[in-house]
């Protein structure tokens, strides 16, 4: 068996308010609501984490390559099939990630996205 190293750790607990939890990582805390609540939901945070991964990793990789990246944005959208039978375990049926970069030519941008997709 391979030697696994703990990379990240979080703790999530109830708050005493139905439909609301609090997640903690290191010394940071995030209030998370069920769908339709006033705080961000778990699905939104999941998609935001995918976008943050893309923006941060591509930014870091562009800098290490000496590429002149000026700005980067990632839109992450999730879709569900409303006609699917109930009980299917898939939360999302499709996730689209649209990454826009300023300052890079098409070859550099394609290289950055390809590197991110392999990780």
DSSP file (Angstrom, degrees, kcal/mol; ACC not computed):
  #  RESIDUE AA STRUCTURE BP1 BP2  ACC     N-H-->O    O-->H-N    N-H-->O    O-->H-N    TCO  KAPPA ALPHA  PHI   PSI    X-CA   Y-CA   Z-CA
    1    1 A X              0   0    0      0, 0.0     2,-0.0     0, 0.0     0, 0.0   0.000 360.0 360.0 360.0 142.6    0.0    0.0    0.0
    2    2 A X        -     0   0    0      1,-0.1     2,-0.9     0, 0.0     0, 0.0  -0.284 360.0-105.7 -71.7 159.4    1.3    3.5   -0.8
    3    3 A X        -     0   0    0      2,-0.0     2,-0.4    -2,-0.0    -1,-0.1  -0.771  39.5-158.8 -88.3 105.3    2.3    5.9    1.9
    4    4 A X        -     0   0    0     -2,-0.9     2,-0.4     3,-0.0     0, 0.0  -0.694   3.0-156.4 -89.9 136.3   -0.5    8.5    2.1
    5    5 A X        -     0   0    0     -2,-0.4     2,-0.2     0, 0.0    -2,-0.0  -0.934  27.1-111.2-110.2 133.0    0.1   11.9    3.7
    6    6 A X        +     0   0    0     -2,-0.4     3,-0.1     1,-0.2     0, 0.0  -0.457  39.5 174.3 -60.6 124.3   -2.8   13.9    5.1
    7    7 A X        +     0   0    0      1,-0.4     2,-0.3    -2,-0.2    -1,-0.2   0.843  60.4   4.7-101.2 -48.4   -3.2   16.9    2.8
    8    8 A X        -     0   0    0      2,-0.0    -1,-0.4    17,-0.0     2,-0.3  -0.963  58.9-170.3-138.1 153.7   -6.2   18.7    4.0
    9    9 A X        +     0   0    0     -2,-0.3    17,-0.4    -3,-0.1     2,-0.3  -0.981   7.2 174.5-147.0 134.2   -8.6   18.3    6.9
   10   10 A X        -     0   0    0     -2,-0.3     2,-0.4    15,-0.1    15,-0.2  -0.905  16.7-150.0-131.7 162.9  -11.9   20.0    7.8
   11   11 A X  E     -A   24   0A   0     13,-2.1    13,-3.0    -2,-0.3     2,-0.4  -0.998  12.1-171.9-133.2 131.7  -14.6   19.6   10.4
   12   12 A X  E     +A   23   0A   0     -2,-0.4     2,-0.3    11,-0.2    11,-0.2  -0.983  10.8 168.5-125.3 136.0  -18.2   20.3    9.9
   13   13 A X  E     -A   22   0A   0      9,-2.1     9,-2.4    -2,-0.4    -2,-0.0  -0.937  36.9 -94.7-141.2 163.2  -20.9   20.4   12.6
   14   14 A X  E     -A   21   0A   0     -2,-0.3     7,-0.2     7,-0.2     4,-0.1  -0.298  22.4-152.5 -71.1 163.7  -24.5   21.4   13.1
   15   15 A X        -     0   0    0      5,-1.1     6,-0.1     2,-0.4    -1,-0.1   0.441  45.7-101.3-116.3  -4.4  -25.2   24.8   14.6
   16   16 A X  S    S+     0   0    0      4,-0.3     2,-0.5     1,-0.2     5,-0.1   0.339  98.1 102.5  92.2  -6.2  -28.5   24.3   16.3
   17   17 A X  S >  S-     0   0    0      3,-0.4     3,-1.9     0, 0.0    -2,-0.4  -0.960  82.0-116.0-110.7 120.0  -30.3   25.9   13.4
   18   18 A X  T 3  S+     0   0    0     -2,-0.5    16,-0.1     1,-0.3     3,-0.1  -0.285  99.3  17.2 -57.5 131.8  -32.0   23.4   11.0
   19   19 A X  T 3  S+     0   0    0      1,-0.2    15,-2.2    14,-0.1     2,-0.4   0.570 106.7 100.3  84.1   9.7  -30.4   23.5    7.6
   20   20 A X  E <   + B   0  33A   0     -3,-1.9    -5,-1.1    13,-0.2    -3,-0.4  -0.994  42.1 169.4-132.3 133.3  -27.3   25.4    8.7
   21   21 A X  E     -AB  14  32A   0     11,-3.0    11,-2.9    -2,-0.4     2,-0.4  -0.843  24.4-135.1-130.6 169.8  -23.8   24.0    9.5
   22   22 A X  E     -AB  13  31A   0     -9,-2.4    -9,-2.1    -2,-0.3     2,-0.4  -0.996  14.9-161.0-130.4 129.0  -20.4   25.4   10.1
   23   23 A X  E     -AB  12  30A   0      7,-2.9     7,-2.8    -2,-0.4     2,-0.4  -0.884   7.2-164.8-109.7 139.8  -17.2   24.1    8.5
   24   24 A X  E     +AB  11  29A   0    -13,-3.0   -13,-2.1    -2,-0.4     2,-0.4  -0.969  13.5 175.2-127.2 139.6  -13.8   24.7    9.9
   25   25 A X  E >  S- B   0  28A   0      3,-2.1     3,-2.5    -2,-0.4     2,-0.2  -0.971  71.2 -36.6-141.7 127.0  -10.3   24.3    8.4
   26   26 A X  T 3  S-     0   0    0    -17,-0.4    -2,-0.0    -2,-0.4     0, 0.0  -0.441 126.8 -28.8  54.1-121.1   -7.3   25.5   10.3
   27   27 A X  T 3  S+     0   0    0     -2,-0.2     2,-0.3    -3,-0.1    -1,-0.3   0.077 117.7 101.5-110.4  24.9   -8.5   28.7   12.0
   28   28 A X  E <   -B   25   0A   0     -3,-2.5    -3,-2.1     2,-0.0     2,-0.4  -0.851  50.8-164.6-111.0 145.6  -11.1   29.6    9.4
   29   29 A X  E     -B   24   0A   0     -2,-0.3     2,-0.4    -5,-0.2    -5,-0.2  -0.988   3.9-169.1-133.3 138.1  -14.9   29.0    9.7
   30   30 A X  E     -B   23   0A   0     -7,-2.8    -7,-2.9    -2,-0.4     2,-0.5  -0.994  17.4-139.5-129.1 128.7  -17.6   29.1    7.0
   31   31 A X  E     -B   22   0A   0     -2,-0.4     2,-0.4    -9,-0.2     9,-0.4  -0.752  24.3-167.6 -84.3 130.7  -21.3   29.0    7.7
   32   32 A X  E     -B   21   0A   0    -11,-2.9   -11,-3.0    -2,-0.5     2,-0.2  -0.982   1.7-163.2-126.7 128.6  -23.0   26.8    5.1
   33   33 A X  E     -Bc  20  41A   0      7,-2.3     9,-0.6    -2,-0.4   -13,-0.2  -0.682  26.7-101.8-105.6 159.9  -26.8   26.6    4.5
   34   34 A X    >   -     0   0    0    -15,-2.2     3,-2.0    -2,-0.2    -1,-0.1  -0.226  69.2 -60.4 -61.7 167.8  -29.1   24.1    2.7
   35   35 A X  T 3  S+     0   0    0      1,-0.3    -1,-0.2     3,-0.0     3,-0.1  -0.267 128.8  23.4 -53.1 136.1  -30.2   25.1   -0.8
   36   36 A X  T 3  S+     0   0    0      1,-0.3    -1,-0.3    -3,-0.1    -2,-0.1   0.386  92.7 129.5  87.4  -3.7  -32.2   28.3   -0.7
   37   37 A X  S <  S-     0   0    0     -3,-2.0    -1,-0.3     2,-0.2     4,-0.1  -0.221  72.0-110.1 -76.5 172.9  -30.7   29.6    2.6
   38   38 A X  S    S+     0   0    0     -3,-0.1     2,-0.1     2,-0.1    -1,-0.1   0.772  99.7  63.3 -77.8 -24.8  -29.2   33.0    3.0
   39   39 A X  S    S-     0   0    0      1,-0.2    -2,-0.2    -5,-0.1    -7,-0.1  -0.475 105.4 -76.2 -90.3 168.1  -25.6   31.7    3.3
   40   40 A X        -     0   0    0     -9,-0.4    -7,-2.3    -2,-0.1     2,-0.2  -0.295  49.6-129.0 -60.6 147.9  -23.7   29.9    0.5
   41   41 A X  B  >  -c   33   0A   0     -9,-0.2     4,-2.3    -4,-0.1     5,-0.2  -0.538  21.9-106.2 -95.6 166.4  -24.7   26.3    0.0
   42   42 A X  H  > S+     0   0    0     -9,-0.6     4,-2.4     1,-0.2     5,-0.1   0.878 120.0  53.0 -59.8 -39.8  -22.4   23.2   -0.1
   43   43 A X  H  > S+     0   0    0      2,-0.2     4,-2.4     1,-0.2    -1,-0.2   0.903 108.9  49.3 -63.4 -41.2  -22.9   23.0   -3.9
   44   44 A X  H  > S+     0   0    0      2,-0.2     4,-2.6     1,-0.2    -2,-0.2   0.902 112.2  48.0 -64.8 -41.0  -21.9   26.6   -4.4
   45   45 A X  H  X S+     0   0    0     -4,-2.3     4,-2.3     2,-0.2    -2,-0.2   0.888 109.9  53.1 -66.7 -38.1  -18.8   26.2   -2.3
   46   46 A X  H  X S+     0   0    0     -4,-2.4     4,-1.7     2,-0.2    -2,-0.2   0.943 113.0  43.2 -60.2 -48.4  -17.9   23.0   -4.1
   47   47 A X  H  X S+     0   0    0     -4,-2.4     4,-2.3     1,-0.2    -2,-0.2   0.891 112.4  53.6 -66.4 -38.9  -18.1   24.8   -7.5
   48   48 A X  H  X S+     0   0    0     -4,-2.6     4,-2.8     1,-0.2    -1,-0.2   0.868 106.2  53.3 -61.7 -36.4  -16.2   27.8   -6.0
   49   49 A X  H  X S+     0   0    0     -4,-2.3     4,-2.3     2,-0.2    -1,-0.2   0.881 107.4  50.8 -66.8 -37.8  -13.4   25.5   -4.9
   50   50 A X  H  X S+     0   0    0     -4,-1.7     4,-2.1     2,-0.2    -2,-0.2   0.941 113.0  46.2 -62.6 -46.2  -13.1   24.1   -8.4
   51   51 A X  H  X S+     0   0    0     -4,-2.3     4,-2.7     1,-0.2    -2,-0.2   0.905 112.2  50.0 -62.7 -42.4  -12.9   27.7   -9.8
   52   52 A X  H  X S+     0   0    0     -4,-2.8     4,-2.8     1,-0.2     5,-0.3   0.889 108.2  53.8 -63.7 -39.1  -10.4   28.7   -7.1
   53   53 A X  H  X S+     0   0    0     -4,-2.3     4,-2.4     2,-0.2     5,-0.3   0.934 111.8  45.1 -59.2 -46.2   -8.3   25.7   -7.9
   54   54 A X  H  X S+     0   0    0     -4,-2.1     4,-2.5     2,-0.2     5,-0.3   0.953 116.2  44.4 -63.1 -50.8   -8.2   26.7  -11.6
   55   55 A X  H  X S+     0   0    0     -4,-2.7     4,-2.1     1,-0.2    -2,-0.2   0.928 118.8  42.2 -62.3 -47.1   -7.4   30.4  -10.9
   56   56 A X  H  X S+     0   0    0     -4,-2.8     4,-2.3    -5,-0.2    -1,-0.2   0.924 117.7  44.5 -69.0 -44.5   -4.8   29.7   -8.3
   57   57 A X  H  X S+     0   0    0     -4,-2.4     4,-2.9    -5,-0.3     5,-0.2   0.927 115.6  46.5 -68.4 -44.1   -3.0   26.9  -10.1
   58   58 A X  H  X S+     0   0    0     -4,-2.5     4,-2.9    -5,-0.3     5,-0.2   0.914 112.8  51.0 -64.8 -40.9   -3.0   28.5  -13.5
   59   59 A X  H  X S+     0   0    0     -4,-2.1     4,-1.9    -5,-0.3    -2,-0.2   0.923 113.2  45.1 -59.6 -44.5   -1.8   31.8  -12.0
   60   60 A X  H  X S+     0   0    0     -4,-2.3     4,-2.1     2,-0.2    -2,-0.2   0.921 115.4  46.8 -65.2 -44.8    1.1   29.9  -10.2
   61   61 A X  H  X S+     0   0    0     -4,-2.9     4,-1.7     2,-0.2     6,-0.2   0.885 110.3  52.5 -67.5 -38.4    2.0   27.9  -13.3
   62   62 A X  H  X>S+     0   0    0     -4,-2.9     5,-2.7    -5,-0.2     4,-0.7   0.916 110.2  49.1 -62.9 -42.0    1.9   31.0  -15.6
   63   63 A X  H ><5S+     0   0    0     -4,-1.9     3,-0.8    -5,-0.2    -2,-0.2   0.910 109.9  50.7 -63.3 -41.7    4.3   32.8  -13.2
   64   64 A X  H 3<5S+     0   0    0     -4,-2.1    -1,-0.2     1,-0.3    -2,-0.2   0.798 111.7  48.4 -68.9 -26.2    6.7   29.8  -13.1
   65   65 A X  H 3<5S-     0   0    0     -4,-1.7    -1,-0.3    -5,-0.2    -2,-0.2   0.554 114.4-118.2 -85.1  -8.7    6.7   29.7  -16.9
   66   66 A X  T <<5 +     0   0    0     -3,-0.8    -3,-0.2    -4,-0.7     2,-0.2   0.711  58.6 158.3  77.4  20.3    7.3   33.4  -17.1
   67   67 A X      < -     0   0    0     -5,-2.7     2,-1.5    -6,-0.2    -1,-0.2  -0.547  49.2-122.3 -79.2 143.9    4.0   34.0  -18.9
   68   68 A X        +     0   0    0     35,-0.3     2,-0.3    -2,-0.2    -1,-0.1  -0.265  42.6 171.0 -84.7  52.4    2.6   37.5  -18.8
   69   69 A X        +     0   0    0     -2,-1.5    34,-0.2     1,-0.2     3,-0.1  -0.471   9.0 175.4 -65.7 123.2   -0.8   36.6  -17.2
   70   70 A X        -     0   0    0     32,-3.2     2,-0.3     1,-0.4    33,-0.2   0.804  62.9  -6.7 -96.6 -37.4   -2.6   39.8  -16.2
   71   71 A X  E     -D  102   0B   0     31,-1.2    31,-2.5     2,-0.0    -1,-0.4  -0.988  56.6-165.4-159.3 149.3   -5.9   38.4  -15.0
   72   72 A X  E     -D  101   0B   0     -2,-0.3     2,-0.3    29,-0.2    29,-0.2  -0.998   5.0-177.9-143.3 141.2   -7.8   35.2  -14.9
   73   73 A X  E     -D  100   0B   0     27,-2.5    27,-2.8    -2,-0.3     2,-0.4  -0.983   6.7-163.6-134.4 147.2  -11.5   34.3  -14.2
   74   74 A X  E     -D   99   0B   0     -2,-0.3     2,-0.5    25,-0.2    25,-0.2  -0.984   2.3-163.8-133.4 123.7  -13.3   31.0  -14.0
   75   75 A X  E     -D   98   0B   0     23,-2.7    23,-2.9    -2,-0.4     2,-0.5  -0.914  10.0-168.5-100.6 130.9  -17.0   30.5  -14.2
   76   76 A X  E     -D   97   0B   0     -2,-0.5     2,-0.4    21,-0.2    21,-0.2  -0.981   6.3-178.9-125.1 120.3  -18.2   27.1  -12.9
   77   77 A X  E     -D   96   0B   0     19,-2.4    19,-2.7    -2,-0.5     2,-0.4  -0.944  10.6-155.6-122.3 139.5  -21.8   26.0  -13.6
   78   78 A X  E     -D   95   0B   0     -2,-0.4     2,-0.4    17,-0.2    17,-0.2  -0.904   8.3-163.3-116.6 144.5  -23.5   22.8  -12.5
   79   79 A X  E     -D   94   0B   0     15,-2.9    14,-3.1    -2,-0.4    15,-1.5  -0.944   4.4-160.9-127.9 146.5  -26.5   21.1  -14.2
   80   80 A X        -     0   0    0     -2,-0.4     2,-0.9    12,-0.2    12,-0.1  -0.953  25.5-121.1-123.1 147.0  -29.0   18.5  -13.1
   81   81 A X    >   -     0   0    0     -2,-0.4     3,-1.4     1,-0.1    -2,-0.0  -0.791  20.1-163.0 -86.3 108.6  -31.2   16.4  -15.3
   82   82 A X  T 3  S+     0   0    0     -2,-0.9    -1,-0.1     1,-0.3     0, 0.0   0.616  87.0  56.0 -68.6 -12.7  -34.7   17.2  -14.1
   83   83 A X  T 3  S+     0   0    0      2,-0.1    -1,-0.3    -3,-0.0     3,-0.1   0.432  80.2 116.6 -98.9  -0.4  -36.1   14.1  -15.9
   84   84 A X  S <  S-     0   0    0     -3,-1.4     3,-0.1     1,-0.1     2,-0.1  -0.372  75.8 -99.7 -69.5 146.2  -33.8   11.7  -14.1
   85   85 A X    >   -     0   0    0      1,-0.1     3,-1.1    -2,-0.1    -1,-0.1  -0.375  43.5-102.7 -64.9 142.1  -35.4    9.0  -11.8
   86   86 A X  T 3  S+     0   0    0      1,-0.2    -1,-0.1    -3,-0.1     3,-0.1  -0.316 103.3  45.1 -63.0 147.6  -35.3    9.8   -8.1
   87   87 A X  T 3  S+     0   0    0      1,-0.4    -1,-0.2    -3,-0.1     2,-0.2   0.300  71.6 139.4 100.2  -9.1  -32.7    8.0   -6.2
   88   88 A X    <   -     0   0    0     -3,-1.1    -1,-0.4     1,-0.1    -4,-0.0  -0.497  51.0-140.3 -66.9 136.6  -29.8    8.5   -8.6
   89   89 A X        +     0   0    0     -2,-0.2     2,-0.3    -3,-0.1    -1,-0.1   0.651  69.0 107.4 -76.6 -15.4  -26.6    9.2   -6.6
   90   90 A X        -     0   0    0      1,-0.2     3,-0.1     3,-0.0    -2,-0.1  -0.482  47.2-171.0 -68.2 124.9  -25.3   11.9   -9.0
   91   91 A X  S    S+     0   0    0     -2,-0.3     2,-0.4     1,-0.3    -1,-0.2   0.885  78.8  24.7 -79.7 -42.0  -25.7   15.3   -7.5
   92   92 A X        -     0   0    0      1,-0.1    -1,-0.3   -12,-0.1   -12,-0.2  -0.963  59.9-162.5-122.8 141.4  -24.7   17.0  -10.8
   93   93 A X  S    S+     0   0    0    -14,-3.1     2,-0.3    -2,-0.4   -13,-0.2   0.687  81.7   9.6 -92.7 -22.1  -25.1   15.6  -14.2
   94   94 A X  E     -D   79   0B   0    -15,-1.5   -15,-2.9     2,-0.0     2,-0.4  -0.966  58.0-164.5-156.5 141.0  -22.7   18.1  -15.8
   95   95 A X  E     -D   78   0B   0     -2,-0.3     2,-0.4   -17,-0.2   -17,-0.2  -0.995  11.7-162.2-126.1 125.0  -20.2   20.7  -14.6
   96   96 A X  E     -D   77   0B   0    -19,-2.7   -19,-2.4    -2,-0.4     2,-0.5  -0.902   1.7-164.8-107.3 134.5  -18.9   23.3  -17.1
   97   97 A X  E     -D   76   0B   0     -2,-0.4     2,-0.6   -21,-0.2   -21,-0.2  -0.980   3.5-171.4-118.6 119.7  -15.7   25.3  -16.3
   98   98 A X  E     -D   75   0B   0    -23,-2.9   -23,-2.7    -2,-0.5     2,-0.5  -0.950   6.9-168.9-113.9 114.6  -15.2   28.4  -18.5
   99   99 A X  E     -D   74   0B   0     -2,-0.6     2,-0.4   -25,-0.2   -25,-0.2  -0.894   4.0-171.4-109.6 129.3  -11.7   30.0  -18.0
  100  100 A X  E     -D   73   0B   0    -27,-2.8   -27,-2.5    -2,-0.5     2,-0.4  -0.972   5.4-173.9-119.9 134.6  -10.8   33.4  -19.4
  101  101 A X  E     -D   72   0B   0     -2,-0.4     2,-0.4   -29,-0.2   -29,-0.2  -0.966  11.0-155.0-129.3 144.3   -7.3   34.8  -19.3
  102  102 A X  E    S+D   71   0B   0    -31,-2.5   -32,-3.2    -2,-0.4   -31,-1.2  -0.949  76.2  28.0-116.5 139.1   -5.9   38.1  -20.2
  103  103 A X  S    S+     0   0    0     -2,-0.4     2,-0.3     1,-0.3   -35,-0.3   0.189  95.9  98.4 102.1 -15.5   -2.2   38.7  -21.2
  104  104 A X        -     0   0    0    -37,-0.1    -1,-0.3     1,-0.0     2,-0.1  -0.775  68.7-126.9-104.5 149.6   -1.6   35.2  -22.7
  105  105 A X     >  -     0   0    0     -2,-0.3     4,-2.7    -3,-0.1     5,-0.2  -0.386  39.4 -96.0 -80.8 173.2   -1.7   34.2  -26.3
  106  106 A X  H  > S+     0   0    0      1,-0.2     4,-2.7     2,-0.2     5,-0.2   0.865 123.7  52.1 -60.9 -38.6   -3.8   31.2  -27.3
  107  107 A X  H  > S+     0   0    0      2,-0.2     4,-2.1     1,-0.2    -1,-0.2   0.935 112.7  44.5 -64.8 -46.0   -0.9   28.7  -27.2
  108  108 A X  H  > S+     0   0    0      2,-0.2     4,-2.3     1,-0.2    -2,-0.2   0.922 114.7  48.7 -63.7 -44.4    0.1   29.8  -23.7
  109  109 A X  H  X S+     0   0    0     -4,-2.7     4,-2.4     1,-0.2     5,-0.2   0.923 111.2  49.5 -62.9 -44.6   -3.6   29.8  -22.5
  110  110 A X  H  X S+     0   0    0     -4,-2.7     4,-2.5     1,-0.2    -1,-0.2   0.891 110.5  51.6 -61.1 -39.1   -4.2   26.3  -23.9
  111  111 A X  H  X S+     0   0    0     -4,-2.1     4,-2.2    -5,-0.2    -1,-0.2   0.908 109.6  49.4 -63.8 -42.0   -1.1   25.0  -22.2
  112  112 A X  H  X S+     0   0    0     -4,-2.3     4,-2.1     2,-0.2    -2,-0.2   0.910 113.3  45.7 -65.0 -42.7   -2.2   26.4  -18.9
  113  113 A X  H  X S+     0   0    0     -4,-2.4     4,-2.6     2,-0.2    -2,-0.2   0.915 112.0  51.5 -67.2 -42.4   -5.6   24.9  -19.1
  114  114 A X  H  X S+     0   0    0     -4,-2.5     4,-1.4     1,-0.2    -2,-0.2   0.902 110.2  49.4 -61.7 -40.8   -4.2   21.5  -20.3
  115  115 A X  H  X S+     0   0    0     -4,-2.2     4,-0.7     1,-0.2     3,-0.3   0.924 111.8  48.7 -63.7 -44.0   -1.8   21.5  -17.3
  116  116 A X  H >< S+     0   0    0     -4,-2.1     3,-1.0     1,-0.2    -2,-0.2   0.910 108.5  53.5 -61.8 -42.7   -4.7   22.3  -14.9
  117  117 A X  H 3< S+     0   0    0     -4,-2.6    -1,-0.2     1,-0.3    -2,-0.2   0.792 104.9  55.5 -65.7 -27.4   -6.9   19.5  -16.4
  118  118 A X  H 3<        0   0    0     -4,-1.4    -1,-0.3    -3,-0.3    -2,-0.2   0.700 360.0 360.0 -76.7 -18.5   -4.2   16.9  -15.9
  119  119 A X    <<        0   0    0     -3,-1.0    -1,-0.2    -4,-0.7    -2,-0.2   0.470 360.0 360.0 -83.0 360.0   -3.9   17.7  -12.2
